[in-house]
């Protein structure tokens, strides 16, 4: 009877992990199955990432009210990680066992874990992959038979983690290959699709004038604009118009790099410099030698990383992690951010000397709502690209479609517009662009509103008592400048008062012809 129970449970657990639902869903299903046989509080799988010196929680299945490990990474000291790996090798094949703080597997325990947690190494081909944690319901001591039942989950879980690790590795290698492909295309003079700058004769006239001015030099450029406004497109335009256009153009998202890995990612590492460094790796600066490196979301760098970046910008030299030689790279740096860097400098959250190095030449990129004249061309461009990607017949937005697009505020800017057009092409079944469905209920309500509630059309004359929108905005900005005595940035600036980015405010002021100096002159004591 007991053997039959073991066999049935093994079949159910293997079936849970063999499905196409992913590791997290499989662990949840396994926990539900085990909870029928043992008093279970939670189940968790933690993956060992030696290359990044961390322990990553990749699957959590809470059953009771305990505190399992939170999703994400726990960065471990090198010696702690090495001890954990050694403990996994030593205990391989021994199944589940209770662990305490002095145990070699104790590093896998969450900080708030109660006593009595069981652990088992998850290995494949003798190589430690991670640790399975099984927490019984508080107050319940598992018997030897119950521990034996719970241990059935170890083998299928290890197999699933091995597959998950392989998928993770393939994804990483594919992303690296894609970056190398983009670099090769840039060297051959063929950029990736989507590099067309739409609006060069419309809302981006001033931006493109500044691009032409700075492209011929090698000075660092800082591109400021809201998320999704097209900062990478402008950075590529600078690269393509520079003397480096035959070199690589690489982009690194500074916000996606853990602080502990900034040196390795930006400057590379030598073989054996830390656990998991099995080969020499060139960093982003080395790989961008002779070309342009876009540091996207540069404001997200930690204080320590800002110091190291400042050194590279000052003398162009760096060292790989674990290396002894001074290396140099001929790289043109373009930084981009959606944050108010000047305000962050004033608050002490961004180094002032690094700000001056990056902001040698700043370009303010307007939001999509500030360049409505570009909306038809952008919509047509994205529609053409969507039809080509999805294998659909060519389609263009109708006048009604453009009316719906123009009535929307576009908080996600150009990136959101591209997503909406892609969705509209799919929803239209190849016959039309279903903009109303792609935008959602807001667009439908505008399109179907009764005539007396709709906004006046082109043939309706505006009321003479009603000021234009630009006039209302101009007066509002001037009022804010009067209250702040002409200040734009900082804690007591007009941008903070109006809850907008200072660079967005300046761009809007230029378009509306608002001169902040008139208001500064009214405050004789203000310097």
C-alpha positions as CSV (number, residue, x, y, z in Angstrom):
1,X,0.0,0.0,0.0
2,X,2.8,2.4,1.0
3,X,4.7,1.5,-2.2
4,X,1.6,2.2,-4.3
5,X,1.2,5.6,-2.7
6,X,4.8,6.5,-3.5
7,X,4.4,5.4,-7.1
8,X,1.2,7.4,-7.5
9,X,2.7,10.5,-5.9
10,X,5.8,10.2,-8.2
11,X,3.6,10.1,-11.3
12,X,1.6,13.1,-10.2
13,X,4.8,15.1,-9.4
14,X,6.6,14.2,-12.7
15,X,3.4,15.1,-14.6
16,X,3.4,18.5,-12.8
17,X,7.0,19.3,-13.8
18,X,6.7,17.8,-17.3
19,X,4.0,20.2,-18.5
20,X,4.6,23.3,-20.6
21,X,3.5,25.8,-17.9
22,X,6.9,26.8,-16.6
23,X,8.9,26.2,-13.5
24,X,6.9,28.5,-11.2
25,X,3.5,27.0,-12.1
26,X,5.0,23.5,-11.8
27,X,6.3,24.2,-8.3
28,X,2.8,25.5,-7.3
29,X,1.1,22.4,-8.7
30,X,3.7,20.2,-6.9
31,X,3.1,22.0,-3.6
32,X,-0.7,21.5,-3.9
33,X,-0.1,17.8,-4.5
34,X,2.3,17.4,-1.5
35,X,-0.1,19.3,0.8
36,X,-2.6,16.4,0.5
37,X,0.0,14.1,2.1
38,X,2.1,16.3,4.5
39,X,1.4,19.4,6.6
40,X,3.1,21.9,4.2
41,X,3.6,25.6,4.7
42,X,5.5,26.6,1.5
43,X,7.8,25.2,-1.2
44,X,10.6,27.2,-2.9
45,X,13.3,26.6,-5.5
46,X,16.4,28.8,-5.4
47,X,18.9,28.7,-8.3
48,X,22.6,29.1,-7.8
49,X,24.1,31.7,-10.2
50,X,27.8,31.5,-9.8
51,X,28.6,34.0,-12.5
52,X,26.7,36.7,-10.7
53,X,27.6,35.4,-7.2
54,X,24.0,35.2,-6.1
55,X,21.1,33.0,-5.1
56,X,18.0,33.6,-7.2
57,X,14.5,32.5,-6.1
58,X,13.0,31.3,-9.3
59,X,9.8,29.6,-8.0
60,X,7.7,30.0,-4.8
61,X,4.6,28.2,-3.7
62,X,3.0,29.5,-0.5
63,X,0.5,27.1,1.0
64,X,0.1,28.3,4.6
65,X,0.9,31.6,6.2
66,X,4.7,31.3,6.4
67,X,7.4,33.6,5.0
68,X,9.1,31.9,2.0
69,X,12.0,33.6,0.1
70,X,11.0,36.6,-1.9
71,X,11.4,36.5,-5.6
72,X,14.7,38.0,-6.8
73,X,18.4,37.8,-6.1
74,X,20.3,37.5,-2.9
75,X,23.9,38.4,-3.5
76,X,26.3,36.3,-1.4
77,X,29.9,36.7,-0.5
78,X,32.2,34.6,-2.6
79,X,33.2,32.3,0.3
80,X,29.5,31.8,1.3
81,X,28.6,30.8,-2.2
82,X,31.6,28.4,-2.5
83,X,30.5,26.8,0.8
84,X,27.0,26.4,-0.5
85,X,28.2,24.8,-3.7
86,X,30.4,22.4,-1.8
87,X,27.5,21.5,0.5
88,X,25.3,20.7,-2.5
89,X,28.0,18.4,-3.9
90,X,28.5,16.7,-0.5
91,X,24.8,16.2,0.1
92,X,23.9,15.2,-3.5
93,X,21.6,12.2,-3.5
94,X,20.8,12.3,0.2
95,X,17.3,13.7,-0.3
96,X,15.6,16.1,2.0
97,X,17.0,16.9,5.4
98,X,16.5,19.5,8.1
99,X,19.0,22.3,8.1
100,X,20.1,24.7,10.8
101,X,22.2,27.9,10.8
102,X,25.5,26.1,11.0
103,X,24.7,23.8,8.0
104,X,26.5,24.1,4.7
105,X,23.1,24.6,3.0
106,X,22.0,27.3,5.5
107,X,22.8,30.1,3.0
108,X,19.8,29.0,1.0
109,X,17.4,29.7,3.9
110,X,15.4,33.0,3.8
111,X,16.2,35.4,6.7
112,X,12.8,35.0,8.3
113,X,12.5,31.2,7.9
114,X,11.4,29.3,11.0
115,X,13.2,26.2,12.2
116,X,12.4,22.8,10.8
117,X,12.9,23.8,7.1
118,X,14.1,20.9,4.9
119,X,16.5,21.3,2.0
120,X,17.8,19.2,-0.8
121,X,20.5,20.0,-3.4
122,X,19.2,20.1,-7.0
123,X,21.8,18.8,-9.4
124,X,22.2,17.7,-13.0
125,X,25.1,15.6,-14.3
126,X,26.8,16.1,-10.9
127,X,26.7,19.9,-11.1
128,X,24.8,21.9,-8.4
129,X,22.0,23.9,-9.9
130,X,20.2,25.1,-6.8
131,X,18.4,24.1,-3.6
132,X,14.8,22.9,-3.0
133,X,13.3,24.2,0.3
134,X,10.3,22.5,2.0
135,X,8.8,24.2,5.0
136,X,6.3,22.2,7.1
137,X,3.4,23.8,8.8
138,X,4.5,25.6,12.0
139,X,4.2,23.4,15.0
140,X,4.3,20.1,13.0
141,X,7.3,17.8,13.1
142,X,7.5,15.7,10.0
143,X,7.9,12.0,10.5
144,X,10.4,10.0,8.7
145,X,7.7,8.6,6.4
146,X,6.5,12.1,5.6
147,X,10.0,13.3,4.8
148,X,10.4,10.3,2.5
149,X,7.2,11.3,0.7
150,X,8.3,14.9,0.3
151,X,11.6,13.8,-1.0
152,X,9.9,12.3,-4.1
153,X,9.6,15.9,-5.5
154,X,13.4,16.4,-5.6
155,X,14.2,14.4,-8.7
156,X,11.5,15.9,-11.0
157,X,12.2,19.4,-9.6
158,X,16.0,19.0,-10.4
159,X,15.2,17.9,-14.0
160,X,12.8,20.9,-14.4
161,X,15.4,23.3,-13.0
162,X,18.0,22.0,-15.4
163,X,15.7,22.7,-18.4
164,X,14.9,26.1,-17.0
165,X,18.6,26.9,-16.6
166,X,19.2,25.8,-20.2
167,X,16.4,28.0,-21.5
168,X,17.8,30.9,-19.4
169,X,21.3,30.3,-20.9
170,X,19.9,30.2,-24.5
171,X,18.0,33.4,-23.9
172,X,21.1,35.2,-22.6
173,X,23.2,33.9,-25.5
174,X,20.5,35.0,-28.0
175,X,20.5,38.5,-26.5
176,X,24.3,38.6,-26.8
177,X,24.2,37.4,-30.4
178,X,21.5,40.0,-31.2
179,X,23.8,42.8,-29.7
180,X,26.7,41.4,-31.8
181,X,24.5,41.4,-34.9
182,X,23.5,45.0,-34.4
183,X,27.2,45.9,-34.0
184,X,28.0,44.1,-37.2
185,X,25.2,45.7,-39.1
186,X,26.4,49.1,-37.9
187,X,29.9,48.3,-39.2
188,X,28.4,47.4,-42.5
189,X,26.4,50.5,-42.6
190,X,23.0,48.7,-42.2
191,X,21.2,49.7,-39.0
192,X,18.4,47.6,-37.5
193,X,14.8,48.3,-38.6
194,X,12.9,51.1,-37.0
195,X,15.8,53.7,-37.2
196,X,13.8,56.1,-39.3
197,X,13.4,59.5,-37.6
198,X,9.9,60.6,-38.2
199,X,9.2,64.3,-37.5
200,X,12.5,65.8,-38.9
201,X,10.4,68.6,-40.5
202,X,7.7,68.7,-37.8
203,X,8.0,68.5,-34.0
204,X,11.7,67.4,-34.1
205,X,13.0,70.3,-36.1
206,X,14.9,71.8,-33.2
207,X,16.1,68.3,-32.0
208,X,17.5,67.4,-35.4
209,X,19.2,70.8,-35.6
210,X,21.0,70.0,-32.4
211,X,21.8,66.5,-33.6
212,X,23.5,67.9,-36.7
213,X,25.4,70.4,-34.6
214,X,26.9,67.8,-32.2
215,X,27.3,64.8,-34.5
216,X,30.5,66.1,-36.1
217,X,32.3,66.3,-32.7
218,X,33.1,63.6,-30.1
219,X,31.8,65.4,-27.0
220,X,29.4,63.4,-24.7
221,X,25.7,64.0,-25.3
222,X,22.9,63.8,-22.8
223,X,19.5,63.1,-24.2
224,X,16.6,64.1,-21.9
225,X,13.0,63.0,-22.4
226,X,10.1,61.0,-21.1
227,X,10.0,57.2,-21.2
228,X,9.2,56.0,-24.7
229,X,9.8,59.3,-26.4
230,X,12.5,57.9,-28.7
231,X,15.8,58.6,-27.0
232,X,17.6,55.6,-28.6
233,X,16.4,56.7,-32.1
234,X,18.0,60.1,-31.5
235,X,21.2,58.5,-30.2
236,X,21.4,56.3,-33.3
237,X,20.9,59.4,-35.5
238,X,23.9,61.1,-33.8
239,X,26.0,58.0,-34.4
240,X,25.0,57.7,-38.0
241,X,25.9,61.3,-38.7
242,X,29.2,61.1,-36.9
243,X,32.7,60.0,-38.2
244,X,32.1,56.8,-36.2
245,X,29.2,55.6,-38.3
246,X,31.2,52.6,-39.5
247,X,31.9,51.6,-35.9
248,X,29.5,49.7,-33.5
249,X,26.6,51.3,-31.8
250,X,25.8,49.6,-28.5
251,X,23.1,50.3,-25.9
252,X,23.3,49.2,-22.3
253,X,20.4,49.7,-19.9
254,X,22.1,51.0,-16.7
255,X,18.9,50.4,-14.7
256,X,19.0,46.7,-15.4
257,X,22.6,46.1,-14.1
258,X,22.8,45.0,-10.4
259,X,25.3,47.3,-8.5
260,X,27.6,44.3,-7.8
261,X,28.0,43.6,-11.6
262,X,28.5,47.2,-12.9
263,X,32.3,46.7,-13.2
264,X,32.0,43.4,-15.0
265,X,29.3,44.6,-17.4
266,X,30.9,47.9,-18.3
267,X,34.6,47.0,-18.2
268,X,34.7,43.2,-18.4
269,X,36.5,40.6,-16.3
270,X,39.5,38.3,-16.5
271,X,39.2,34.5,-16.3
272,X,39.1,33.3,-12.7
273,X,38.6,36.8,-11.3
274,X,35.5,35.5,-9.3
275,X,33.5,32.3,-9.0
276,X,31.9,31.6,-12.3
277,X,34.3,33.7,-14.4
278,X,35.3,30.7,-16.6
279,X,36.5,32.9,-19.5
280,X,37.7,36.4,-20.3
281,X,34.8,38.7,-21.0
282,X,35.0,42.1,-22.7
283,X,32.8,44.8,-21.2
284,X,30.6,47.3,-23.1
285,X,33.3,49.9,-23.4
286,X,35.7,47.5,-25.0
287,X,33.1,46.2,-27.4
288,X,32.1,49.7,-28.4
289,X,35.7,50.7,-29.3
290,X,35.7,52.9,-32.3
291,X,31.9,53.5,-32.1
292,X,29.2,54.9,-29.8
293,X,28.0,53.6,-26.5
294,X,24.5,54.6,-25.3
295,X,24.2,54.6,-21.5
296,X,20.4,54.4,-21.2
297,X,18.8,55.3,-17.9
298,X,22.1,56.6,-16.6
299,X,20.4,58.1,-13.6
300,X,19.9,54.6,-12.2
301,X,23.6,54.0,-11.6
302,X,24.6,53.7,-8.0
303,X,27.0,56.2,-6.3
304,X,29.9,53.8,-6.6
305,X,29.2,53.1,-10.3
306,X,29.0,56.9,-11.0
307,X,32.6,57.2,-9.6
308,X,33.9,54.5,-11.9
309,X,32.1,55.9,-14.9
310,X,33.5,59.4,-14.2
311,X,37.1,58.0,-14.3
312,X,36.5,56.5,-17.8
313,X,35.0,59.8,-19.1
314,X,38.0,61.7,-17.7
315,X,40.9,59.8,-19.1
316,X,39.4,57.0,-21.2
317,X,41.2,54.2,-19.2
318,X,39.8,51.3,-17.2
319,X,40.7,47.9,-15.9
320,X,38.9,44.6,-16.3
321,X,37.8,43.0,-13.0
322,X,40.7,40.9,-11.8
323,X,43.1,42.5,-14.4
324,X,46.3,44.4,-13.8
325,X,46.6,46.2,-17.2
326,X,45.3,49.7,-18.0
327,X,43.1,49.5,-21.0
328,X,41.7,52.3,-23.2
329,X,38.8,52.4,-25.6
330,X,38.0,55.1,-28.2
331,X,34.3,55.4,-27.4
332,X,31.8,58.3,-27.9
333,X,29.4,58.3,-24.9
334,X,25.8,59.2,-25.3
335,X,23.7,59.2,-22.1
336,X,19.9,59.2,-21.8
337,X,17.5,59.4,-18.9
338,X,13.8,60.3,-18.2
339,X,14.7,61.7,-14.8
340,X,15.5,65.3,-13.7
341,X,19.2,64.9,-13.4
342,X,19.8,68.5,-12.4
343,X,17.3,68.1,-9.6
344,X,19.0,64.9,-8.5
345,X,22.3,66.7,-8.4
346,X,20.7,69.4,-6.2
347,X,19.4,66.6,-3.9
348,X,22.8,64.9,-3.8
349,X,21.6,61.7,-5.5
350,X,23.7,62.2,-8.6
351,X,27.4,63.4,-8.7
352,X,27.8,67.0,-9.8
353,X,31.1,66.3,-11.6
354,X,29.6,63.4,-13.6
355,X,26.6,65.6,-14.5
356,X,29.0,68.2,-16.0
357,X,30.9,65.5,-17.9
358,X,27.7,64.0,-19.4
359,X,25.8,67.2,-20.0
360,X,28.5,68.9,-22.2
361,X,25.7,69.0,-24.9
362,X,22.1,68.3,-23.8
363,X,19.2,67.6,-26.1
364,X,15.6,67.9,-24.8
365,X,13.4,65.4,-26.6
366,X,9.7,66.5,-26.6
367,X,6.9,64.1,-25.6
368,X,4.5,62.9,-28.3
369,X,1.7,65.1,-26.9
370,X,3.9,68.1,-27.6
371,X,4.4,67.2,-31.2
372,X,0.8,66.4,-32.5
373,X,1.8,67.4,-36.0
374,X,3.9,64.2,-36.2
375,X,1.1,61.8,-35.2
376,X,-0.2,61.0,-38.7
377,X,3.3,60.3,-40.1
378,X,4.2,58.2,-37.1
379,X,1.0,56.2,-37.3
380,X,1.5,55.6,-41.0
381,X,5.1,54.5,-40.4
382,X,4.2,52.1,-37.6
383,X,1.3,50.7,-39.6
384,X,3.5,50.0,-42.6
385,X,6.0,48.3,-40.4
386,X,3.3,46.3,-38.5
387,X,1.9,45.0,-41.8
388,X,5.3,44.0,-43.0
389,X,6.1,42.1,-39.8
390,X,2.7,40.3,-39.5
391,X,2.5,39.5,-43.2
392,X,-0.6,41.6,-43.7
393,X,-1.7,43.6,-46.7
394,X,-0.6,47.3,-46.6
395,X,-2.9,49.5,-44.5
396,X,-2.9,53.1,-43.5
397,X,-4.8,55.0,-40.7
398,X,-8.0,56.7,-41.9
399,X,-9.1,60.2,-41.0
400,X,-11.4,58.7,-38.3
401,X,-8.4,56.7,-36.9
402,X,-6.3,59.8,-36.8
403,X,-9.1,61.6,-34.9
404,X,-9.1,58.8,-32.3
405,X,-5.3,58.9,-32.0
406,X,-5.2,62.7,-31.7
407,X,-7.8,62.6,-28.9
408,X,-5.5,60.4,-26.7
409,X,-2.9,61.8,-24.4
410,X,-0.2,59.2,-25.0
411,X,1.4,58.9,-21.6
412,X,3.7,56.1,-23.0
413,X,4.7,58.4,-25.9
414,X,6.0,56.9,-29.3
415,X,6.5,53.5,-27.8
416,X,2.9,53.3,-26.7
417,X,1.8,54.5,-30.2
418,X,3.8,51.7,-31.8
419,X,2.1,49.1,-29.5
420,X,-1.3,50.5,-30.2
421,X,-0.8,50.3,-34.0
422,X,0.6,46.8,-33.8
423,X,-2.5,45.8,-31.7
424,X,-4.8,47.6,-34.2
425,X,-3.3,45.7,-37.1
426,X,-3.9,42.3,-35.4
427,X,-7.4,43.2,-34.2
428,X,-8.3,44.3,-37.7
429,X,-7.8,40.8,-39.2
430,X,-5.9,42.2,-42.1
431,X,-8.8,44.2,-43.4
432,X,-8.3,47.5,-41.5
433,X,-6.6,49.0,-38.5
434,X,-9.0,48.7,-35.5
435,X,-7.8,51.7,-33.7
436,X,-10.9,52.0,-31.4
437,X,-10.5,48.5,-30.1
438,X,-6.7,48.9,-29.7
439,X,-7.1,52.1,-27.6
440,X,-9.8,50.6,-25.4
441,X,-13.0,52.1,-24.0
442,X,-11.8,55.7,-23.9
443,X,-11.6,55.7,-27.7
444,X,-14.9,54.0,-28.2
445,X,-16.7,56.5,-26.0
446,X,-15.3,59.4,-28.0
447,X,-16.2,57.8,-31.3
448,X,-19.8,57.0,-30.3
449,X,-20.6,60.1,-28.3
450,X,-23.8,61.9,-29.4
451,X,-23.3,64.9,-31.7
452,X,-24.1,67.5,-29.1
453,X,-21.4,66.1,-26.7
454,X,-18.6,65.8,-29.3
455,X,-15.8,68.3,-29.6
456,X,-16.4,70.8,-32.4
457,X,-15.2,69.6,-35.8
458,X,-13.1,71.7,-38.3
459,X,-16.3,73.3,-39.7
460,X,-17.4,74.6,-36.3
461,X,-16.1,78.0,-35.4
462,X,-14.6,78.4,-31.9
463,X,-16.3,80.6,-29.4
464,X,-14.8,84.1,-29.4
465,X,-14.8,84.1,-25.5
466,X,-12.9,80.8,-25.4
467,X,-9.1,81.1,-25.3
468,X,-7.0,78.6,-27.3
469,X,-5.3,75.8,-25.5
470,X,-1.9,77.2,-26.1
471,X,-3.0,80.5,-24.6
472,X,-4.3,78.8,-21.5
473,X,-1.0,76.8,-21.1
474,X,1.1,79.9,-21.7
475,X,-0.8,81.8,-18.9
476,X,-0.5,78.9,-16.5
477,X,3.3,78.6,-17.1
478,X,3.7,82.4,-16.7
479,X,1.8,82.3,-13.4
480,X,4.0,79.5,-12.1
481,X,7.2,81.5,-13.2
482,X,5.8,84.5,-11.4
483,X,5.3,82.6,-8.2
484,X,8.8,81.0,-8.4
485,X,10.5,84.3,-9.5
486,X,11.7,82.8,-12.8
487,X,13.2,79.6,-11.3
488,X,12.6,76.5,-13.5
489,X,14.5,73.7,-11.8
490,X,15.1,72.7,-8.2
491,X,13.0,72.3,-5.1
492,X,11.3,75.7,-5.5
493,X,11.2,75.8,-9.3
494,X,8.2,76.1,-11.7
495,X,8.7,72.5,-12.9
496,X,8.2,71.1,-9.5
497,X,5.2,73.4,-9.0
498,X,3.6,72.2,-12.3
499,X,4.7,68.6,-11.7
500,X,6.5,68.3,-15.1
501,X,10.0,67.5,-16.1
502,X,12.1,70.7,-16.3
503,X,13.3,69.8,-19.8
504,X,9.7,69.3,-20.9
505,X,8.8,72.6,-19.4
506,X,11.7,74.4,-21.2
507,X,10.7,72.8,-24.5
508,X,7.1,73.9,-24.1
509,X,8.2,77.5,-23.1
510,X,10.3,77.7,-26.2
511,X,7.4,76.7,-28.4
512,X,5.0,79.1,-26.7
513,X,7.5,82.0,-26.6
514,X,7.6,82.3,-22.8
515,X,10.7,84.1,-21.5
516,X,11.6,83.2,-18.0
517,X,14.0,86.2,-17.7
518,X,11.0,88.6,-17.5
519,X,10.0,87.0,-14.2
520,X,13.5,86.8,-12.8
521,X,13.9,90.5,-13.4
522,X,11.0,91.2,-11.1
523,X,12.9,89.8,-8.1
524,X,15.8,92.3,-7.5
525,X,17.2,90.2,-4.6
526,X,17.3,87.0,-6.6
527,X,20.6,86.0,-8.0
